[in-house]
Amino acid sequence: MKKTLLLFLSISTLAACSNVGLNSGLMRDLNSRVSGSQVEEYSFEAIARSRAMPIKPVFASTCQKDRNAPLASERMLIRALKKQTFSAGGNGLVVEACSRQLRTGCYTFIECRGTAYDVPEEQVVNSL
């Protein structure tokens, strides 16, 4: 984690000091890893005991349109929920449900939903 963050900060600093734009898949991957890793997943019980403030509901879904196409996993969808939480200014996530559903045009449809929270920093440290 520290190496990834250090690499991200180094590349960002280099990009800021030059006129060269870094719009590569590497930067998108690093941004994704940093944003997702800064969001902690909590249970309903843990978040209820905290002084966390709900920010907004978050949703992610995937549709497998071709039977032979790879299907995104629940883990990938939860990572997407964490990225949405981070983008909304949150640092905590409660995943409420992930379910497979019937959807027209999809061989398999999976949806995950949750709630993004702003958890006080001292509670994040204490929960680790």
C-alpha positions as CSV (number, residue, x, y, z in Angstrom):
1,M,0.0,0.0,0.0
2,K,2.8,2.5,0.9
3,K,4.7,1.6,-2.2
4,T,1.6,2.1,-4.4
5,L,0.9,5.5,-2.7
6,L,4.5,6.6,-3.0
7,L,4.6,5.6,-6.7
8,F,1.3,7.5,-7.3
9,L,2.6,10.6,-5.5
10,S,5.9,10.5,-7.4
11,I,4.2,10.2,-10.8
12,S,1.7,12.9,-9.9
13,T,4.5,15.3,-8.8
14,L,6.5,14.6,-12.0
15,A,3.3,15.2,-14.1
16,A,2.6,18.5,-12.2
17,C,6.1,19.7,-12.9
18,S,6.0,19.1,-16.7
19,N,3.8,19.7,-19.6
20,V,3.6,16.0,-20.3
21,G,0.1,14.6,-19.6
22,L,-0.2,11.2,-18.0
23,N,-3.5,9.8,-19.2
24,S,-2.5,6.2,-19.3
25,G,-4.0,3.0,-18.0
26,L,-1.3,3.0,-15.3
27,M,-2.6,6.3,-13.8
28,R,-6.2,5.1,-13.9
29,D,-5.2,1.9,-12.2
30,L,-3.2,3.8,-9.5
31,N,-6.1,6.2,-8.9
32,S,-8.4,3.3,-8.6
33,R,-6.2,1.5,-6.1
34,V,-5.6,4.5,-4.0
35,S,-9.3,5.6,-3.8
36,G,-10.5,2.1,-3.1
37,S,-7.9,1.4,-0.4
38,Q,-8.8,4.6,1.5
39,V,-12.4,3.3,2.1
40,E,-12.9,0.8,4.9
41,E,-15.8,-1.6,4.8
42,Y,-18.0,-1.8,8.0
43,S,-20.9,-3.9,9.2
44,F,-24.3,-2.5,10.1
45,E,-23.5,-3.0,13.8
46,A,-20.1,-1.3,13.7
47,I,-21.4,1.7,11.8
48,A,-24.3,2.0,14.2
49,R,-21.9,2.2,17.2
50,S,-19.9,4.9,15.5
51,R,-20.5,8.6,15.0
52,A,-20.4,8.1,11.2
53,M,-22.6,10.2,9.1
54,P,-24.2,8.7,6.0
55,I,-23.4,10.5,2.7
56,K,-25.4,8.8,0.0
57,P,-26.5,5.4,-1.3
58,V,-24.1,3.8,-3.8
59,F,-24.9,1.2,-6.5
60,A,-22.8,-1.0,-8.9
61,S,-24.0,-3.6,-11.4
62,T,-22.8,-5.8,-14.2
63,C,-24.6,-7.4,-17.1
64,Q,-23.2,-10.4,-18.9
65,K,-24.6,-10.0,-22.4
66,D,-22.7,-12.8,-24.0
67,R,-22.7,-16.3,-22.4
68,N,-19.0,-16.7,-23.1
69,A,-18.0,-13.2,-21.8
70,P,-16.3,-13.0,-18.4
71,L,-18.5,-12.0,-15.6
72,A,-17.5,-9.4,-13.0
73,S,-17.3,-10.7,-9.5
74,E,-19.0,-9.3,-6.4
75,R,-15.5,-8.3,-5.2
76,M,-15.1,-6.1,-8.3
77,L,-18.5,-4.5,-7.7
78,I,-17.7,-3.8,-4.1
79,R,-14.5,-2.1,-5.3
80,A,-16.7,0.1,-7.5
81,L,-18.8,0.9,-4.5
82,K,-15.6,1.9,-2.6
83,K,-14.6,4.2,-5.5
84,Q,-18.0,5.9,-5.5
85,T,-17.7,6.3,-1.7
86,F,-14.3,7.9,-2.0
87,S,-15.5,10.2,-4.9
88,A,-18.4,11.3,-2.7
89,G,-15.9,12.3,0.1
90,G,-16.5,9.2,2.3
91,N,-14.1,6.8,3.9
92,G,-16.5,4.1,5.1
93,L,-18.9,1.8,3.3
94,V,-21.6,-0.6,4.4
95,V,-22.5,-3.1,1.7
96,E,-26.2,-3.8,2.1
97,A,-26.6,-6.5,-0.5
98,C,-25.2,-8.1,-3.6
99,S,-27.7,-10.2,-5.6
100,R,-28.1,-11.9,-9.0
101,Q,-31.3,-10.9,-10.8
102,L,-33.1,-11.6,-14.0
103,R,-32.7,-8.8,-16.4
104,T,-33.7,-8.6,-20.1
105,G,-30.7,-8.8,-22.4
106,C,-28.4,-10.3,-19.7
107,Y,-27.4,-13.9,-19.2
108,T,-26.3,-12.9,-15.7
109,F,-27.0,-9.6,-13.9
110,I,-25.4,-8.8,-10.5
111,E,-26.1,-5.7,-8.5
112,C,-24.5,-4.5,-5.3
113,R,-25.8,-1.6,-3.2
114,G,-24.6,0.1,-0.1
115,T,-24.3,3.3,1.8
116,A,-21.3,5.6,1.8
117,Y,-20.3,7.1,5.2
118,D,-18.0,9.7,6.6
119,V,-16.4,8.0,9.6
120,P,-14.5,10.2,12.0
121,E,-10.7,9.6,11.5
122,E,-10.1,8.4,15.1
123,Q,-12.7,5.7,14.7
124,V,-11.1,4.5,11.4
125,V,-7.8,4.1,13.2
126,N,-9.4,2.3,16.2
127,S,-11.2,-0.1,14.0
128,L,-8.1,-1.4,12.3
